């Protein structure tokens, strides 16, 4: 709130400490680190990514934690029934690196 009301700029490190950023990298590493993250996400199940994003934003609409947890539980169960999740679990159990 302080930053919003005062307009004061903060460092990336400070923003990270507030939970506004996940990672801080040097400017000369930004492009390579961004591509590394993009490739990591691209290698995941598109169904799982879409479901996760939808679940995240939908939970914000709930007024209480119990309803949000109930919704998340239902969505996670749905995800586990999808072939992508079944293959991922099988790969993990059998220690495959796909």
Buried (B, 14 or more C-beta within 10 A) or exposed (E): EEEEEEEEEEEBEEBBEEEEEEEBBEEEEEEEEEEEEEEEEEEEBEBBEEBBEEBEEEBEEBEEEEEBEEBBEEBEEEBEEBEBBEEBEEEEEEEEEE
